[in-house]
Amino acid sequence: MFTVIRADQLEFDPRPQMSQIFADGFSQWLGYFSKDNQAIARAFAHMFVLNQFYVAVTDERKITAMAACTDGTASSVKLNSKELRKHLGLVKGTLAGVILKKEFEATKAVKTTTDAPISTHGSIEFVGTAPECRGQGAASAIIRHMVENVPFDQFLIEEVADTNMPAMNLYQKLGFQEYKRKSIPQKKAEKIGINHIISLKYVK
């Protein structure tokens, strides 16, 4: 059994376990920077803004899954280029700092007609489950906890690969519905094995 808790409320540092889940779950996207998942885990362990993350943790302090939830105006991760270079090397670490900072730290706040952000929409990000714990309901429990306890009217999950059927099935089972999809250019799609990037939404 596991308990869902905000990561900054744990009595131990969850970053090493979170970074391993991140490395295992996002290796498809990060293979250019390193083929070594352990190197990826070490490189990105620093980045998690813990008060934006929820984790499912067992009594033995094993983190089985994680996900972030923000109001779209604050970033759930903060990349440190020095740490990236330390673990990925000068060239790839520098590139990761430039390319991924823009991608990972982009805010997703919905804008009003006056361009002021509104915080009725929650952005769910960096959903991941430890490989040995998949299929046990940990990620589902985290997302349900967010929907029930975080005061947003709507929750958005952006940029899910159309070939990631376990994730798509999970989100649809929880009541999320597709509201947008973006096509991947053919050459890139053939290389990475993804045809579309899908966005989903849950409305209370």
N, C-alpha and C positions, 0 to 999 in steps of 0.2 A: 504493500500500500504506500501511497505517497500523499504529501500535503502540498497545496499550491500556496506560495508565499511570494511577496515581493523580494527581489534578490538582495536589496540593501538591508533587509530585516533579518537575514541569516546570521548565525553566530560564527560563521567561517567564511573565508574568501571563496566565492563560487567561480571566479573568473577562469581558473585552469580547467574546470569541468565544462564550463560554458564554451570556452574556446575550442575544446575538443569536439563538442557537438556542432559548433559552427564549422569547423574544418571538415568534419565528416559530411555535413549536410550541404555545404556550398563548394565542395571540391570541383564540381563541374564548371563553376564560374571562375575559380581561382587557379586552375591548372597552369596557366601561363606563368604565374609568379613562383610556383613550386609544385612539383609532383609529390612532395613529401608532406603528408597530412600533419605530421608532428611539427614540422617547420612552420606550416600555416598556423597551427594552434598556438605555437609560441609567439609568432609575429603579431597575432591579433588579440592575444589575451588581455592586453591593456585597454582595449577600446570600449568596453561595455560601461554605459552609464547605468549603474545598478538600480537607481530609483525608477527607471523606466522599464525594467524587466521583471517578469514573473517567471518563477521556476516551479517545477514539480519535483519535490525532494522526498526521499525515503527516510526512515528512521536512522538508517546507517549513513546519512549524509551523502547519499548518491543522488545526483541531479539527473533525472530521467528525461526532462524536456525543458524548453525555455521559449519565451516569446516576449517581445517588447510591445508596449502600448503607449503612444504619445498623443498629444493634442494636435500634432502636425506642425507646431511652431518650434518645438524643441527636438533636437536630435537624440536618438537612443544610443548612438555610438560617437566616439571622438577618436579620430585616428592621430597617432603620433608618428611622424615620418622618421624620427630617430630610431624608434623601436622597430619599425618596418625594415629600415636599412640594416639594423643589427642582425635580424634573423633571415632576411631575404637577399641581402647583398646590396651594394651601392646602387646598381642600375635598377634592378627590379624593385627594390625597396622604395627608391625614389619614385618610380613609375606608379607603384601601388599607392603611394601617398598622394600623388596628383590625380590619378584616374579614380580611385576608389573613394577618396574624400568627397569628390563631387557627387558620386553616386550614393554612398552610404549616408552622408550627412545632409542630403537634400531634404528640406522640410516639405510636408505634404498638406499644409493647411488649406482648407477650402476658403475661397475669398468671397467677400461680399461685393456688391456693385461698386463700392468705394475702395476696393482692394484691401480692406481691413480683414485680417483673418478671423474666422469664427471657430469656436472650440466645441461645437456640438458634434463634431466628427472625430472619432478615434482612429488612429492609424496603427494597425497591427503589423509588426515587422519582425524579421529574423526568427521565424518559427522553426524550431528544430527539435529533433528527438534523438537521444543516444541510440545507435544502431541496435544494440542488444535489448532495448526497451520498446522498440517500435511495435505497434499493434496492441499495446496495453492500455491505451486511452489517456496517456499523460498529456499529450498536446491538446486533445479534446477538452480535458479538465481545465487546462490553463485558459483556453479561449472562452469556455463557458464562464469561468470565474471572472474574466474581464467583462464579458457582456453583462453579467449580473451585478458586478460591483463597481465598475468604473463608470462615472456619470456622463456618458455620451449617448446621444440619440441614435447615432449610426456608427458602424465600424467598417473600415475599408481595409482590404488586403490587396496590395498592388504587386504587379510583376510576378505572377505565378506562371511557370512554364506549362504549356499545354500538354507536354509529355509527362509531367509530374502527376500521374494519376492518383497516387496515394494522397497527395495534398489536396488535389481537386475533389476527390471523393470525401475527404474529411471535411473540407469547408462547406461543401454542398449539404452534407449530412447535418451540419450545425446550422443550416438555414441561410448561408451566404449564397448570393446569386450573382452571376456574371453581369457586369454593366459596361465593360469596355474590353476590347482586345486589340493588340497591335501586332502587325505582321512583321516577321523577321526577314530581311533580304535573303534571297534564295541561297547565295553562296555561303553566307554566314549560317543560315539554317541547316544546310547540309553538313557544315563543319561541327556545329554544336548539338545537332539533333533536336532542335526546337523550332517549331513553325510559328507559334504565336505566343505572345505574353498577355496574360489575362488578368484583369482586375475584377475583384468581387466586393460585394457590399452586403451588410446585414443591417436591417432597420428594425429597431425595437417596436 
